[in-house]
Amino acid sequence: MCNEEIISKLSYISKFRDPNVNKLFGIDTIGHYSIAALLAIDTPESKSKYEELMADLDEWDQEIVERIAAGMS
């Protein structure tokens, strides 16, 4: 897969943030991990998509994603 496909798939998965359905660990969901993965990929395109998705999140979800992303680096 190329970067564009990976970014597209992670962006799609980022929508799955319902803790009752998509929970992985505690309050973390597959959607949170997919957004954090965009930052970890560390390309200009993935960082741009990360920032776009983070802007749409509430503070609670942003803190979760930031914590996960910090653990990935």
N, CA, C and O atoms as CSV, one atom per row, in Angstrom:
chain,resi,resn,atom,element,x,y,z
A,1,MET,N,N,0.832,-1.185,0.000
A,1,MET,CA,C,0.000,0.000,0.000
A,1,MET,C,C,0.875,1.246,0.000
A,1,MET,O,O,1.951,1.265,0.599
A,2,CYS,N,N,0.410,2.262,-0.664
A,2,CYS,CA,C,1.140,3.526,-0.667
A,2,CYS,C,C,0.651,4.403,0.488
A,2,CYS,O,O,-0.367,4.120,1.120
A,3,ASN,N,N,1.389,5.452,0.739
A,3,ASN,CA,C,1.047,6.358,1.846
A,3,ASN,C,C,-0.373,6.895,1.740
A,3,ASN,O,O,-1.077,6.992,2.745
A,4,GLU,N,N,-0.799,7.244,0.532
A,4,GLU,CA,C,-2.148,7.795,0.356
A,4,GLU,C,C,-3.214,6.803,0.793
A,4,GLU,O,O,-4.199,7.185,1.425
A,5,GLU,N,N,-3.022,5.530,0.460
A,5,GLU,CA,C,-3.987,4.503,0.855
A,5,GLU,C,C,-4.005,4.315,2.367
A,5,GLU,O,O,-5.067,4.187,2.975
A,6,ILE,N,N,-2.833,4.299,2.957
A,6,ILE,CA,C,-2.733,4.122,4.410
A,6,ILE,C,C,-3.411,5.287,5.123
A,6,ILE,O,O,-4.195,5.081,6.050
A,7,ILE,N,N,-3.113,6.497,4.697
A,7,ILE,CA,C,-3.712,7.687,5.307
A,7,ILE,C,C,-5.226,7.660,5.136
A,7,ILE,O,O,-5.965,7.997,6.062
A,8,SER,N,N,-5.684,7.265,3.967
A,8,SER,CA,C,-7.121,7.181,3.710
A,8,SER,C,C,-7.793,6.158,4.621
A,8,SER,O,O,-8.857,6.427,5.178
A,9,LYS,N,N,-7.182,4.997,4.773
A,9,LYS,CA,C,-7.760,3.951,5.623
A,9,LYS,C,C,-7.756,4.369,7.095
A,9,LYS,O,O,-8.734,4.140,7.806
A,10,LEU,N,N,-6.663,4.980,7.555
A,10,LEU,CA,C,-6.614,5.449,8.939
A,10,LEU,C,C,-7.635,6.556,9.180
A,10,LEU,O,O,-8.251,6.623,10.244
A,11,SER,N,N,-7.808,7.411,8.195
A,11,SER,CA,C,-8.808,8.472,8.312
A,11,SER,C,C,-10.207,7.874,8.435
A,11,SER,O,O,-11.016,8.346,9.234
A,12,TYR,N,N,-10.490,6.849,7.657
A,12,TYR,CA,C,-11.793,6.174,7.740
A,12,TYR,C,C,-11.979,5.535,9.116
A,12,TYR,O,O,-13.037,5.673,9.731
A,13,ILE,N,N,-10.958,4.844,9.591
A,13,ILE,CA,C,-11.030,4.152,10.882
A,13,ILE,C,C,-11.171,5.149,12.027
A,13,ILE,O,O,-11.725,4.814,13.074
A,14,SER,N,N,-10.677,6.363,11.837
A,14,SER,CA,C,-10.722,7.370,12.909
A,14,SER,C,C,-12.144,7.677,13.361
A,14,SER,O,O,-12.342,8.212,14.451
A,15,LYS,N,N,-13.121,7.352,12.549
A,15,LYS,CA,C,-14.522,7.618,12.899
A,15,LYS,C,C,-15.045,6.661,13.965
A,15,LYS,O,O,-16.078,6.924,14.581
A,16,PHE,N,N,-14.344,5.562,14.184
A,16,PHE,CA,C,-14.808,4.544,15.122
A,16,PHE,C,C,-14.317,4.860,16.535
A,16,PHE,O,O,-13.345,4.279,17.018
A,17,ARG,N,N,-15.017,5.798,17.186
A,17,ARG,CA,C,-14.612,6.235,18.518
A,17,ARG,C,C,-15.695,6.006,19.564
A,17,ARG,O,O,-15.640,6.600,20.641
A,18,ASP,N,N,-16.661,5.174,19.275
A,18,ASP,CA,C,-17.711,4.866,20.252
A,18,ASP,C,C,-17.148,3.873,21.266
A,18,ASP,O,O,-16.893,2.721,20.914
A,19,PRO,N,N,-16.949,4.292,22.516
A,19,PRO,CA,C,-16.321,3.404,23.505
A,19,PRO,C,C,-17.149,2.161,23.821
A,19,PRO,O,O,-16.610,1.183,24.339
A,20,ASN,N,N,-18.430,2.180,23.525
A,20,ASN,CA,C,-19.262,1.005,23.778
A,20,ASN,C,C,-19.108,-0.057,22.695
A,20,ASN,O,O,-19.449,-1.220,22.909
A,21,VAL,N,N,-18.594,0.343,21.535
A,21,VAL,CA,C,-18.484,-0.581,20.406
A,21,VAL,C,C,-17.035,-0.813,19.999
A,21,VAL,O,O,-16.650,-1.945,19.706
A,22,ASN,N,N,-16.231,0.240,19.977
A,22,ASN,CA,C,-14.893,0.193,19.402
A,22,ASN,C,C,-13.770,0.278,20.421
A,22,ASN,O,O,-12.659,0.681,20.078
A,23,LYS,N,N,-14.036,-0.093,21.658
A,23,LYS,CA,C,-13.044,0.029,22.726
A,23,LYS,C,C,-11.928,-0.994,22.545
A,23,LYS,O,O,-12.183,-2.159,22.238
A,24,LEU,N,N,-10.682,-0.546,22.740
A,24,LEU,CA,C,-9.535,-1.445,22.725
A,24,LEU,C,C,-9.001,-1.641,24.135
A,24,LEU,O,O,-8.954,-2.762,24.642
A,25,PHE,N,N,-8.598,-0.540,24.767
A,25,PHE,CA,C,-8.030,-0.583,26.110
A,25,PHE,C,C,-8.652,0.535,26.934
A,25,PHE,O,O,-8.491,1.708,26.595
A,26,GLY,N,N,-9.350,0.203,27.992
A,26,GLY,CA,C,-9.958,1.229,28.834
A,26,GLY,C,C,-10.876,2.125,28.034
A,26,GLY,O,O,-11.891,1.675,27.503
A,27,ILE,N,N,-10.516,3.404,27.948
A,27,ILE,CA,C,-11.329,4.371,27.203
A,27,ILE,C,C,-10.810,4.590,25.786
A,27,ILE,O,O,-11.410,5.340,25.015
A,28,ASP,N,N,-9.715,3.950,25.442
A,28,ASP,CA,C,-9.106,4.119,24.123
A,28,ASP,C,C,-9.849,3.280,23.085
A,28,ASP,O,O,-10.188,2.121,23.325
A,29,THR,N,N,-10.091,3.892,21.932
A,29,THR,CA,C,-10.793,3.194,20.861
A,29,THR,C,C,-9.886,3.039,19.641
A,29,THR,O,O,-8.820,3.649,19.557
A,30,ILE,N,N,-10.332,2.219,18.710
A,30,ILE,CA,C,-9.586,2.038,17.470
A,30,ILE,C,C,-9.464,3.364,16.719
A,30,ILE,O,O,-8.463,3.604,16.045
A,31,GLY,N,N,-10.471,4.219,16.831
A,31,GLY,CA,C,-10.416,5.531,16.191
A,31,GLY,C,C,-9.320,6.411,16.762
A,31,GLY,O,O,-8.625,7.108,16.023
A,32,HIS,N,N,-9.167,6.380,18.081
A,32,HIS,CA,C,-8.096,7.153,18.717
A,32,HIS,C,C,-6.726,6.673,18.234
A,32,HIS,O,O,-5.853,7.480,17.914
A,33,TYR,N,N,-6.547,5.356,18.185
A,33,TYR,CA,C,-5.263,4.804,17.749
A,33,TYR,C,C,-4.973,5.129,16.289
A,33,TYR,O,O,-3.820,5.371,15.930
A,34,SER,N,N,-5.993,5.138,15.448
A,34,SER,CA,C,-5.762,5.439,14.036
A,34,SER,C,C,-5.318,6.890,13.849
A,34,SER,O,O,-4.465,7.171,13.007
A,35,ILE,N,N,-5.885,7.806,14.623
A,35,ILE,CA,C,-5.469,9.210,14.525
A,35,ILE,C,C,-4.032,9.360,15.028
A,35,ILE,O,O,-3.229,10.058,14.409
A,36,ALA,N,N,-3.709,8.715,16.137
A,36,ALA,CA,C,-2.341,8.774,16.666
A,36,ALA,C,C,-1.351,8.170,15.674
A,36,ALA,O,O,-0.228,8.658,15.547
A,37,ALA,N,N,-1.755,7.117,14.974
A,37,ALA,CA,C,-0.875,6.483,13.989
A,37,ALA,C,C,-0.530,7.442,12.859
A,37,ALA,O,O,0.570,7.382,12.310
A,38,LEU,N,N,-1.451,8.317,12.508
A,38,LEU,CA,C,-1.165,9.303,11.465
A,38,LEU,C,C,0.011,10.187,11.858
A,38,LEU,O,O,0.853,10.510,11.020
A,39,LEU,N,N,0.074,10.576,13.116
A,39,LEU,CA,C,1.204,11.390,13.578
A,39,LEU,C,C,2.483,10.563,13.585
A,39,LEU,O,O,3.552,11.064,13.237
A,40,ALA,N,N,2.378,9.303,13.979
A,40,ALA,CA,C,3.553,8.431,14.056
A,40,ALA,C,C,4.139,8.132,12.678
A,40,ALA,O,O,5.344,7.911,12.559
A,41,ILE,N,N,3.312,8.123,11.641
A,41,ILE,CA,C,3.808,7.875,10.279
A,41,ILE,C,C,4.797,8.959,9.875
A,41,ILE,O,O,5.762,8.690,9.159
A,42,ASP,N,N,4.558,10.181,10.333
A,42,ASP,CA,C,5.519,11.281,10.211
A,42,ASP,C,C,5.831,11.691,8.771
A,42,ASP,O,O,6.992,11.912,8.425
A,43,THR,N,N,4.810,11.791,7.942
A,43,THR,CA,C,4.971,12.380,6.612
A,43,THR,C,C,4.172,13.682,6.593
A,43,THR,O,O,3.270,13.863,7.410
A,44,PRO,N,N,4.487,14.573,5.688
A,44,PRO,CA,C,3.711,15.824,5.631
A,44,PRO,C,C,2.209,15.570,5.447
A,44,PRO,O,O,1.379,16.252,6.050
A,45,GLU,N,N,1.871,14.589,4.614
A,45,GLU,CA,C,0.461,14.282,4.359
A,45,GLU,C,C,-0.223,13.724,5.599
A,45,GLU,O,O,-1.346,14.111,5.923
A,46,SER,N,N,0.460,12.804,6.298
A,46,SER,CA,C,-0.154,12.195,7.482
A,46,SER,C,C,-0.283,13.212,8.616
A,46,SER,O,O,-1.270,13.202,9.352
A,47,LYS,N,N,0.707,14.084,8.758
A,47,LYS,CA,C,0.627,15.123,9.790
A,47,LYS,C,C,-0.513,16.095,9.500
A,47,LYS,O,O,-1.208,16.540,10.414
A,48,SER,N,N,-0.699,16.417,8.226
A,48,SER,CA,C,-1.787,17.311,7.839
A,48,SER,C,C,-3.142,16.685,8.161
A,48,SER,O,O,-4.030,17.364,8.677
A,49,LYS,N,N,-3.308,15.403,7.861
A,49,LYS,CA,C,-4.566,14.712,8.149
A,49,LYS,C,C,-4.763,14.594,9.656
A,49,LYS,O,O,-5.886,14.725,10.143
A,50,TYR,N,N,-3.682,14.347,10.405
A,50,TYR,CA,C,-3.747,14.293,11.866
A,50,TYR,C,C,-4.292,15.614,12.412
A,50,TYR,O,O,-5.214,15.625,13.228
A,51,GLU,N,N,-3.720,16.714,11.960
A,51,GLU,CA,C,-4.151,18.033,12.437
A,51,GLU,C,C,-5.604,18.312,12.055
A,51,GLU,O,O,-6.353,18.891,12.842
A,52,GLU,N,N,-6.003,17.904,10.857
A,52,GLU,CA,C,-7.386,18.094,10.411
A,52,GLU,C,C,-8.359,17.318,11.302
A,52,GLU,O,O,-9.383,17.853,11.725
A,53,LEU,N,N,-8.032,16.061,11.581
A,53,LEU,CA,C,-8.914,15.235,12.406
A,53,LEU,C,C,-8.934,15.710,13.857
A,53,LEU,O,O,-9.984,15.702,14.500
A,54,MET,N,N,-7.781,16.121,14.372
A,54,MET,CA,C,-7.716,16.605,15.752
A,54,MET,C,C,-8.566,17.861,15.935
A,54,MET,O,O,-9.166,18.054,16.992
A,55,ALA,N,N,-8.620,18.708,14.920
A,55,ALA,CA,C,-9.411,19.943,15.007
A,55,ALA,C,C,-10.900,19.649,15.171
A,55,ALA,O,O,-11.645,20.466,15.712
A,56,ASP,N,N,-11.324,18.484,14.704
A,56,ASP,CA,C,-12.740,18.112,14.796
A,56,ASP,C,C,-13.102,17.406,16.100
A,56,ASP,O,O,-14.280,17.164,16.361
A,57,LEU,N,N,-12.103,17.073,16.922
A,57,LEU,CA,C,-12.358,16.338,18.161
A,57,LEU,C,C,-12.629,17.279,19.323
A,57,LEU,O,O,-12.182,18.426,19.329
A,58,ASP,N,N,-13.363,16.781,20.300
A,58,ASP,CA,C,-13.516,17.555,21.529
A,58,ASP,C,C,-12.252,17.380,22.372
A,58,ASP,O,O,-11.396,16.553,22.059
A,59,GLU,N,N,-12.149,18.152,23.424
A,59,GLU,CA,C,-10.938,18.152,24.251
A,59,GLU,C,C,-10.646,16.777,24.841
A,59,GLU,O,O,-9.486,16.373,24.920
A,60,TRP,N,N,-11.682,16.058,25.255
A,60,TRP,CA,C,-11.529,14.722,25.842
A,60,TRP,C,C,-10.839,13.773,24.857
A,60,TRP,O,O,-9.861,13.111,25.204
A,61,ASP,N,N,-11.359,13.713,23.626
A,61,ASP,CA,C,-10.777,12.833,22.615
A,61,ASP,C,C,-9.376,13.291,22.217
A,61,ASP,O,O,-8.502,12.460,21.969
A,62,GLN,N,N,-9.154,14.598,22.154
A,62,GLN,CA,C,-7.825,15.110,21.823
A,62,GLN,C,C,-6.791,14.651,22.847
A,62,GLN,O,O,-5.686,14.249,22.482
A,63,GLU,N,N,-7.148,14.711,24.125
A,63,GLU,CA,C,-6.219,14.285,25.172
A,63,GLU,C,C,-5.894,12.801,25.054
A,63,GLU,O,O,-4.750,12.397,25.264
A,64,ILE,N,N,-6.884,11.995,24.724
A,64,ILE,CA,C,-6.651,10.561,24.553
A,64,ILE,C,C,-5.682,10.324,23.396
A,64,ILE,O,O,-4.720,9.569,23.534
A,65,VAL,N,N,-5.937,10.966,22.259
A,65,VAL,CA,C,-5.080,10.791,21.081
A,65,VAL,C,C,-3.664,11.279,21.368
A,65,VAL,O,O,-2.699,10.614,20.991
A,66,GLU,N,N,-3.522,12.414,22.022
A,66,GLU,CA,C,-2.193,12.948,22.342
A,66,GLU,C,C,-1.421,12.001,23.258
A,66,GLU,O,O,-0.215,11.819,23.091
A,67,ARG,N,N,-2.115,11.398,24.223
A,67,ARG,CA,C,-1.458,10.443,25.124
A,67,ARG,C,C,-0.981,9.216,24.348
A,67,ARG,O,O,0.139,8.747,24.549
A,68,ILE,N,N,-1.822,8.708,23.476
A,68,ILE,CA,C,-1.448,7.539,22.674
A,68,ILE,C,C,-0.281,7.883,21.755
A,68,ILE,O,O,0.677,7.118,21.650
A,69,ALA,N,N,-0.364,9.034,21.090
A,69,ALA,CA,C,0.693,9.451,20.166
A,69,ALA,C,C,2.025,9.621,20.889
A,69,ALA,O,O,3.075,9.279,20.345
A,70,ALA,N,N,1.988,10.145,22.106
A,70,ALA,CA,C,3.226,10.309,22.884
A,70,ALA,C,C,3.853,8.951,23.180
A,70,ALA,O,O,5.077,8.828,23.219
A,71,GLY,N,N,3.032,7.944,23.386
A,71,GLY,CA,C,3.540,6.598,23.642
A,71,GLY,C,C,4.079,5.915,22.401
A,71,GLY,O,O,4.846,4.958,22.511
A,72,MET,N,N,3.695,6.382,21.225
A,72,MET,CA,C,4.159,5.792,19.970
A,72,MET,C,C,5.502,6.346,19.533
A,72,MET,O,O,6.196,5.729,18.726
A,73,SER,N,N,5.873,7.504,20.058
A,73,SER,CA,C,7.127,8.121,19.597
A,73,SER,C,C,8.302,7.722,20.437
A,73,SER,O,O,9.424,8.157,20.177
